[in-house]
Amino acid sequence: MPGRGCPPPPPPPAGPRPDTASTWEGLIAGRSGVRPLDDERFADLPVRIAAPVAVDPADVLPRPVARKLDRSAQFALIAAREAWADAGYSGPAGAEIPESAEGAAQVAPERLGAVIASGIGGVTTLLDQYDVLKEKGVRRVSPHTVPMLMPNSPSANVGLEVNAQAGVHTPVSACASGAEAIGYAVEMIRSGRADVVIAGGTEAAIHPLPVAAFANMMAMSKNNDEPEKASRPYDKDRDGFVLGEGAGVVILESAEHAAARGARVYCEVLGQGLSADSHHIAQPEPTGRGIAAALQNLLDSSDLKPGEVVHLNAHATSTPQGDVAEIKALRKVLGDDLDHVAVSATKSMTGHLLGGAGGIETVATVLALHHRLAPPTINVDELDPDVDADIVRGEPRALPDGTIAAINNSFGFGGHNVVLAFRTV
């Protein structure tokens, strides 16, 4: 994962910013992004809280661009632009680098790929345009509706932005989608299809229909009176997840290509582990069997040793069954080595980004290694006695010196399990 370095972020200026530095600063500070939903459309719902982005993407992108993109694609494009620039690239692949972009690098278009996932796709566009059809008639439906609602719209628009010609892909595996996208990008590079791949996940589903549906599944927290305390992974009184939104995108690059251009590298991607529970469309397998299989697959297919792992960004959505099943699986595979792993559950602050979770949590995992600092898990007032792991609570925790590794877990409805591993270089 190349970049231009990531120095410890300074205190953010007045007002929120839609960038990695402010997001990381918020995670380390233990700051919750959950707040009440003031839109009157949510007024009669059993859940009236969520974790929307701090800065509306329509305020960042030019209006002609924003109006042609679903909110999920807007998030992806903003995140991809920041990652692309941070990695030292300028403009689309194959374009001439302007003299003003001193030190910028380039990659051949046919050696550049994009893999941006979404679990739900352009659901807000679909629902909003259906309302337009019913209320204002057929002629008022946007001609951009279909390109906006397609699940591959975020990936396609990022690919167009950078002129990616090695392949543009959109894995869809519910809440594991973003992590699976990054794993797919790794395989694109290892198989020789690409030298550089933009990868991650995005989601924008804070809309009355998805919220009502999740609420009726009894999957979401109904702690409307204390929104900042609603997402509480591992706490004895947790009652479900809180819906978030946004995107997380990284630039993956072969070691040879990065070395040839003198790139600053954040960390090494060791690989991925995949499995499926084949248990239930929505409920996790209670013993963590599938999660354990994915983790074992990762260990068997890479040179990662359990004793190297010092940090884990857990899936930990704040559901009663899922949080415990994940810990059971980790204990089964890592054994006593789990005692030395600092476990963070950043969804306690960001909420659950569904298909975007694996993207933003990969960014958090990479930065934790880079800064050697594990983000805290907030709202753990009383640890569930069934959570047999070292949860980073309240304050961030320093990670050890030397060569260390970290894992990011992502699981999704349908029983999809994806485990990614990273190591310092």
Backbone torsions as a table, in degrees:
resi	resn	phi	psi	omega
1	MET	NA	97.5	-177.2
2	PRO	-81.5	158.7	174.9
3	GLY	-169.4	-171.9	177.1
4	ARG	-107.0	31.6	-179.0
5	GLY	84.6	162.3	178.5
6	CYS	-144.0	82.4	-178.0
7	PRO	-64.1	157.8	177.9
8	PRO	-52.0	128.1	-173.0
9	PRO	-67.2	140.0	175.5
10	PRO	-74.1	165.6	174.7
11	PRO	-56.7	136.6	-176.7
12	PRO	-68.0	148.0	176.0
13	PRO	-69.4	172.6	179.8
14	ALA	-59.1	135.0	179.6
15	GLY	89.7	147.0	-179.0
16	PRO	-72.5	155.9	178.0
17	ARG	-131.9	145.1	-179.0
18	PRO	-91.1	61.5	-176.5
19	ASP	-139.0	171.6	-175.4
20	THR	-66.4	-41.1	-176.0
21	ALA	-61.3	-43.9	-178.9
22	SER	-71.6	-33.3	176.4
23	THR	-64.9	-45.8	178.7
24	TRP	-62.9	-42.1	179.0
25	GLU	-60.9	-39.9	178.1
26	GLY	-65.4	-39.1	178.2
27	LEU	-64.6	-45.0	-178.8
28	ILE	-67.6	-32.3	178.9
29	ALA	-78.4	-8.6	-178.6
30	GLY	69.1	40.6	-174.4
31	ARG	-99.2	124.2	179.8
32	SER	-79.0	140.9	175.6
33	GLY	-101.1	6.3	-176.9
34	VAL	-82.0	136.7	179.5
35	ARG	-153.8	167.1	-179.8
36	PRO	-65.7	150.1	175.5
37	LEU	-95.5	110.2	-174.5
38	ASP	-82.5	-16.4	179.7
39	ASP	-57.1	129.3	-176.7
40	GLU	-62.4	-17.7	178.6
41	ARG	-66.0	-20.7	180.0
42	PHE	-95.1	-2.8	-168.7
43	ALA	-59.2	-35.4	-176.3
44	ASP	-99.7	7.8	-179.5
45	LEU	-83.9	153.7	176.7
46	PRO	-69.4	-21.5	176.0
47	VAL	-117.7	123.3	-176.8
48	ARG	-129.4	30.7	179.1
49	ILE	-133.9	156.0	176.0
50	ALA	-166.4	178.6	178.2
51	ALA	-119.8	76.5	178.3
52	PRO	-71.8	162.1	179.3
53	VAL	-63.7	153.8	-178.0
54	ALA	-73.7	-28.7	-178.9
55	VAL	-127.3	125.4	-179.7
56	ASP	-66.5	130.3	-177.3
57	PRO	-62.6	-27.3	178.2
58	ALA	-67.1	-17.2	176.0
59	ASP	-87.2	-9.2	-178.3
60	VAL	-102.9	-41.9	-178.8
61	LEU	-85.4	150.4	173.3
62	PRO	-59.2	144.3	-175.2
63	ARG	-57.1	-41.7	179.3
64	PRO	-62.1	-29.1	177.4
65	VAL	-77.9	-48.1	-175.4
66	ALA	-61.3	-38.0	-174.2
67	ARG	-70.6	-14.1	179.2
68	LYS	-101.4	4.2	-176.2
69	LEU	-123.6	135.3	167.8
70	ASP	-61.8	157.4	-178.4
71	ARG	-56.7	-36.5	179.3
72	SER	-64.4	-38.3	177.6
73	ALA	-72.0	-33.7	175.7
74	GLN	-60.5	-47.3	177.8
75	PHE	-57.4	-47.7	-176.2
76	ALA	-61.8	-42.3	-177.7
77	LEU	-65.8	-42.7	179.0
78	ILE	-63.4	-45.2	-180.0
79	ALA	-65.5	-40.8	-179.2
80	ALA	-65.3	-40.0	178.8
81	ARG	-62.1	-42.0	179.4
82	GLU	-66.3	-44.2	179.7
83	ALA	-63.7	-41.8	-179.4
84	TRP	-61.0	-45.5	179.2
85	ALA	-69.2	-39.5	180.0
86	ASP	-63.0	-32.3	179.0
87	ALA	-76.7	-5.2	175.8
88	GLY	96.4	10.1	179.5
89	TYR	-94.9	156.3	-177.7
90	SER	-137.6	121.0	176.2
91	GLY	72.5	-178.4	-179.9
92	PRO	-70.5	154.1	178.8
93	ALA	-59.4	137.7	178.5
94	GLY	88.5	-12.6	-179.7
95	ALA	-79.5	154.6	177.0
96	GLU	-70.1	134.0	-179.5
97	ILE	-82.6	124.0	-179.7
98	PRO	-67.0	152.3	-179.3
99	GLU	-60.9	-27.6	-179.5
100	SER	-68.9	-20.4	-179.8
101	ALA	-90.8	63.1	-176.0
102	GLU	-61.5	129.9	178.2
103	GLY	82.9	-0.7	-179.6
104	ALA	-70.5	150.2	-178.5
105	ALA	-108.9	170.4	-179.8
106	GLN	-141.0	158.9	177.4
107	VAL	-138.3	147.5	179.2
108	ALA	-68.2	135.9	-176.8
109	PRO	-55.4	-40.2	-178.1
110	GLU	-72.7	-5.6	177.0
111	ARG	-110.5	12.8	-178.2
112	LEU	-118.1	131.1	178.7
113	GLY	-123.7	168.7	175.6
114	ALA	-140.1	132.2	176.8
115	VAL	-136.1	98.7	-179.8
116	ILE	-120.0	122.8	-174.3
117	ALA	-104.0	158.2	171.0
118	SER	-148.0	136.6	-179.9
119	GLY	-76.5	-30.4	-174.5
120	ILE	-121.2	-25.1	179.9
121	GLY	78.9	-149.9	-172.2
122	GLY	-84.1	56.2	-174.9
123	VAL	-66.0	-36.4	-179.3
124	THR	-69.1	-37.1	174.8
125	THR	-61.8	-47.1	-178.9
126	LEU	-58.1	-49.9	-176.7
127	LEU	-69.9	-41.1	-179.0
128	ASP	-67.6	-39.6	179.9
129	GLN	-72.1	-27.5	173.4
130	TYR	-66.6	-38.4	175.2
131	ASP	-62.6	-40.6	177.5
132	VAL	-60.2	-44.4	-179.5
133	LEU	-59.8	-44.7	-177.6
134	LYS	-70.5	-39.9	-170.9
135	GLU	-91.5	-30.7	-173.0
136	LYS	-121.6	-10.6	176.5
137	GLY	100.1	167.0	-171.3
138	VAL	-63.6	-34.4	-175.2
139	ARG	-70.2	-16.9	-179.4
140	ARG	-92.0	-4.9	177.2
141	VAL	-69.3	132.2	-176.9
142	SER	-64.0	133.4	175.6
143	PRO	-67.5	-12.2	178.7
144	HIS	-89.7	3.2	-171.4
145	THR	-57.0	-50.3	-175.9
146	VAL	-64.4	-50.1	176.1
147	PRO	-60.7	-23.7	180.0
148	MET	-80.6	-38.0	-174.2
149	LEU	-85.5	-13.5	-179.3
150	MET	-58.8	135.1	177.7
151	PRO	-59.2	-26.8	179.8
152	ASN	-86.7	3.0	-178.5
153	SER	-58.7	-46.1	178.3
154	PRO	-58.8	-46.3	-178.7
155	SER	-66.2	-41.3	-179.4
156	ALA	-63.1	-42.7	-178.7
157	ASN	-70.6	-35.0	174.0
158	VAL	-66.6	-41.6	178.0
159	GLY	-61.3	-40.7	176.5
160	LEU	-65.3	-38.2	-179.1
161	GLU	-58.7	-41.1	-173.9
162	VAL	-107.5	1.7	179.1
163	ASN	65.4	45.3	179.2
164	ALA	-77.0	123.1	-176.5
165	GLN	-121.2	-3.5	179.1
166	ALA	-78.6	-13.5	-179.4
167	GLY	143.9	138.0	176.7
168	VAL	-125.9	121.4	-168.9
169	HIS	-132.4	157.6	-178.6
170	THR	-140.1	87.3	174.1
171	PRO	-69.7	140.5	178.0
172	VAL	-126.7	108.5	178.9
173	SER	-144.1	51.5	178.3
174	ALA	53.9	-130.6	-173.4
175	CYS	-76.6	-3.2	174.3
176	ALA	-95.8	1.2	-171.3
177	SER	-59.7	-48.1	-177.0
178	GLY	-61.5	-41.6	178.4
179	ALA	-68.2	-39.0	178.9
180	GLU	-64.9	-33.5	176.6
181	ALA	-61.6	-43.2	179.9
182	ILE	-67.7	-40.7	176.1
183	GLY	-63.0	-39.1	177.6
184	TYR	-64.5	-38.7	178.4
185	ALA	-62.7	-39.9	177.0
186	VAL	-58.9	-44.5	-179.3
187	GLU	-67.2	-32.8	175.8
188	MET	-59.8	-40.9	-179.4
189	ILE	-73.7	-44.6	-178.2
190	ARG	-64.9	-31.7	-179.8
191	SER	-81.0	-8.0	178.9
192	GLY	91.5	5.3	-179.4
193	ARG	-72.9	-28.9	-173.9
194	ALA	-147.3	156.5	171.2
195	ASP	-97.6	-32.4	-176.9
196	VAL	-135.7	137.4	177.3
197	VAL	-137.7	131.4	171.0
198	ILE	-88.5	124.5	-172.4
199	ALA	-142.1	151.8	176.7
200	GLY	162.4	-160.0	-178.2
201	GLY	-143.4	157.3	-178.7
202	THR	-147.1	154.5	176.2
203	GLU	-160.1	144.4	176.3
204	ALA	-146.8	88.3	-173.8
205	ALA	-129.3	20.7	177.4
206	ILE	-80.0	87.1	-176.3
207	HIS	-142.7	149.1	-176.8
208	PRO	-53.4	-37.9	-176.8
209	LEU	-67.0	-54.0	176.8
210	PRO	-59.2	-38.9	179.9
211	VAL	-63.4	-45.6	178.8
212	ALA	-62.2	-40.9	-178.8
213	ALA	-65.9	-46.7	177.1
214	PHE	-62.5	-39.6	180.0
215	ALA	-63.1	-41.5	-179.7
216	ASN	-70.6	-19.4	172.9
217	MET	-79.1	-5.8	-176.0
218	MET	64.4	32.7	-177.8
219	ALA	-97.6	-18.3	-172.0
220	MET	-108.4	150.5	174.6
221	SER	-68.3	139.3	177.1
222	LYS	-108.4	23.9	-179.5
223	ASN	-80.6	67.6	-176.3
224	ASN	-69.1	-24.5	-175.8
225	ASP	-77.9	-24.8	179.7
226	GLU	-131.9	70.7	-172.7
227	PRO	-57.0	-39.3	-177.3
228	GLU	-67.7	-16.6	179.3
229	LYS	-104.3	4.0	-172.4
230	ALA	-72.7	-40.1	179.3
231	SER	-86.6	107.8	-172.0
232	ARG	-138.4	67.9	177.6
233	PRO	-53.5	137.8	175.2
234	TYR	74.4	-8.5	177.7
235	ASP	-74.2	144.9	-177.1
236	LYS	-58.8	-30.4	-175.6
237	ASP	-102.3	18.9	178.9
238	ARG	-61.8	147.3	-176.3
239	ASP	-136.8	19.6	176.5
240	GLY	133.6	173.1	-175.7
241	PHE	-87.6	167.0	173.7
242	VAL	-116.1	131.7	-176.9
243	LEU	-73.1	130.5	174.7
244	GLY	-118.4	-179.2	177.9
245	GLU	-151.6	161.9	179.0
246	GLY	135.6	-165.6	-177.6
247	ALA	-148.2	151.4	171.3
248	GLY	-133.3	126.7	-175.3
249	VAL	-133.5	138.5	176.9
250	VAL	-126.2	160.4	173.8
251	ILE	-106.5	118.2	176.4
252	LEU	-101.3	141.9	-174.9
253	GLU	-148.8	141.8	176.8
254	SER	-63.2	149.3	-178.8
255	ALA	-59.0	-38.4	-178.2
256	GLU	-66.2	-44.1	-178.8
257	HIS	-66.5	-41.4	179.5
258	ALA	-64.8	-41.6	-179.2
259	ALA	-66.7	-37.8	-177.7
260	ALA	-63.9	-30.7	-180.0
261	ARG	-101.9	3.0	177.1
262	GLY	69.3	36.9	-177.2
263	ALA	-71.3	146.3	169.7
264	ARG	-80.0	126.5	-173.0
265	VAL	-109.4	130.6	177.4
266	TYR	-74.5	-45.8	-177.1
267	CYS	-168.2	174.6	176.6
268	GLU	-103.7	135.2	173.0
269	VAL	-87.3	119.9	-177.3
270	LEU	-83.5	-30.2	179.1
271	GLY	148.8	-167.9	-178.5
272	GLN	-136.1	156.4	171.3
273	GLY	-124.4	135.5	-176.1
274	LEU	-126.9	147.6	171.5
275	SER	-163.1	173.2	174.0
276	ALA	-133.7	138.7	-179.1
277	ASP	-70.1	-39.2	-171.4
278	SER	49.4	50.4	-176.3
279	HIS	-121.4	-51.5	-175.0
280	HIS	-162.0	150.5	-177.1
281	ILE	-66.9	-27.3	-176.4
282	ALA	-129.2	-31.5	-176.1
283	GLN	-84.1	139.4	176.0
284	PRO	-71.3	150.1	173.5
285	GLU	-66.5	119.7	-165.7
286	PRO	-64.3	-24.8	179.8
287	THR	-87.3	-7.6	-177.1
288	GLY	77.0	21.3	-176.2
289	ARG	-56.1	-48.3	-178.0
290	GLY	-68.2	-38.4	177.3
291	ILE	-62.4	-44.2	178.4
292	ALA	-61.0	-38.3	179.4
293	ALA	-64.9	-40.3	178.3
294	ALA	-64.2	-43.0	179.5
295	LEU	-65.3	-41.5	178.2
296	GLN	-65.4	-37.3	176.5
297	ASN	-60.7	-40.3	176.8
298	LEU	-61.7	-47.6	-178.9
299	LEU	-64.2	-39.0	-178.0
300	ASP	-71.4	-26.9	-174.7
301	SER	-101.7	5.2	179.3
302	SER	-137.7	176.8	177.3
303	ASP	-96.1	18.3	178.9
304	LEU	-71.1	131.3	175.6
305	LYS	-105.2	137.8	-178.3
306	PRO	-52.0	-35.5	-178.6
307	GLY	-68.7	-16.1	177.9
308	GLU	-76.1	-23.7	-172.5
309	VAL	-76.5	118.0	179.8
310	VAL	-116.1	-9.2	-177.3
311	HIS	-146.2	145.0	176.7
312	LEU	-140.9	127.3	170.9
313	ASN	-94.1	105.3	-171.5
314	ALA	-79.5	156.7	174.3
315	HIS	-65.0	-50.5	166.4
316	ALA	28.1	76.8	-175.4
317	THR	-83.9	-11.8	-176.9
318	SER	91.0	22.1	172.8
319	THR	-94.4	145.5	-175.7
320	PRO	-57.8	-43.6	-176.6
321	GLN	-81.4	-43.9	-172.3
322	GLY	-64.0	-41.8	-177.1
323	ASP	-60.9	-42.4	-177.3
324	VAL	-72.7	-40.3	179.9
325	ALA	-59.8	-39.2	179.3
326	GLU	-63.8	-44.8	-179.9
327	ILE	-65.3	-39.4	176.9
328	LYS	-58.4	-42.5	-179.8
329	ALA	-66.0	-42.8	179.2
330	LEU	-62.0	-43.3	179.7
331	ARG	-65.1	-38.2	-178.9
332	LYS	-62.2	-40.5	-175.0
333	VAL	-89.6	-42.7	-175.3
334	LEU	-87.9	-19.9	178.4
335	GLY	59.7	-136.1	-178.5
336	ASP	-66.6	-19.4	178.2
337	ASP	-63.4	-23.2	178.1
338	LEU	-63.2	-25.4	-179.7
339	ASP	-62.9	-20.4	-176.6
340	HIS	-105.9	14.6	-179.3
341	VAL	-105.6	122.5	176.0
342	ALA	-81.5	111.4	-174.4
343	VAL	-96.7	123.4	177.1
344	SER	-114.9	141.8	175.5
345	ALA	-121.9	88.3	-173.6
346	THR	-72.7	-13.0	174.1
347	LYS	-63.2	-17.5	175.3
348	SER	-61.6	-21.8	-180.0
349	MET	-109.2	-40.7	-175.3
350	THR	-88.9	-13.3	-165.8
351	GLY	71.9	-175.2	-176.0
352	HIS	-100.9	114.7	-178.0
353	LEU	-85.5	10.9	178.6
354	LEU	54.3	-118.5	-179.2
355	GLY	-65.9	-16.3	176.5
356	GLY	-88.4	-9.4	-173.8
357	ALA	-60.7	-46.0	-178.6
358	GLY	-63.1	-27.5	177.8
359	GLY	-73.2	-54.6	-176.6
360	ILE	-69.1	-31.5	179.6
361	GLU	-77.4	-24.4	169.9
362	THR	-66.9	-43.9	176.1
363	VAL	-57.1	-44.9	-180.0
364	ALA	-64.0	-39.0	179.8
365	THR	-66.5	-43.7	179.1
366	VAL	-63.7	-42.8	179.4
367	LEU	-69.2	-31.7	175.6
368	ALA	-62.0	-41.5	175.8
369	LEU	-67.2	-44.6	-176.0
370	HIS	-62.3	-43.2	180.0
371	HIS	-91.6	-6.1	-175.9
372	ARG	52.2	53.0	-176.7
373	LEU	-149.6	119.2	-179.3
374	ALA	-90.2	126.7	178.4
375	PRO	-63.7	153.9	178.4
376	PRO	-79.2	161.5	166.7
377	THR	-102.9	122.0	-176.9
378	ILE	-95.9	165.9	174.6
379	ASN	70.8	17.8	175.1
380	VAL	-91.5	84.5	-178.3
381	ASP	-77.8	-39.2	177.0
382	GLU	-139.2	109.9	-176.1
383	LEU	-63.3	131.8	174.9
384	ASP	-58.0	125.8	-178.2
385	PRO	-61.9	-18.5	178.0
386	ASP	-83.6	-2.9	179.7
387	VAL	-92.0	94.0	-175.3
388	ASP	-93.9	71.7	-178.8
389	ALA	-159.5	165.5	-179.0
390	ASP	-90.8	93.9	-177.9
391	ILE	-85.7	128.3	175.3
392	VAL	-74.2	113.4	-172.5
393	ARG	-121.0	136.0	170.2
394	GLY	79.7	-54.8	-175.8
395	GLU	-125.6	150.7	174.0
396	PRO	-65.0	159.5	-177.5
397	ARG	-127.7	134.1	177.5
398	ALA	-68.2	138.6	175.2
399	LEU	-97.9	154.7	-173.2
400	PRO	-68.8	163.8	175.0
401	ASP	-75.3	178.3	178.3
402	GLY	83.3	-171.8	179.0
403	THR	-78.5	119.3	-178.2
404	ILE	-131.7	161.7	-178.6
405	ALA	-130.9	158.6	178.6
406	ALA	-140.9	156.0	-178.3
407	ILE	-123.9	144.5	172.9
408	ASN	-123.0	124.5	-179.7
409	ASN	-102.6	139.6	174.0
410	SER	-143.6	130.2	-179.7
411	PHE	-132.1	152.9	-175.5
412	GLY	-141.3	158.5	172.7
413	PHE	-48.6	140.2	-174.4
414	GLY	98.7	-8.1	178.3
415	GLY	86.1	22.3	179.0
416	HIS	-77.2	131.1	178.7
417	ASN	-127.9	126.1	178.1
418	VAL	-132.4	128.7	179.5
419	VAL	-124.4	123.5	179.0
420	LEU	-112.1	146.1	179.4
421	ALA	-130.0	144.6	-176.6
422	PHE	-137.0	152.0	-179.3
423	ARG	-140.7	144.7	177.1
424	THR	-65.9	154.8	178.6
425	VAL	-124.6	NA	NA
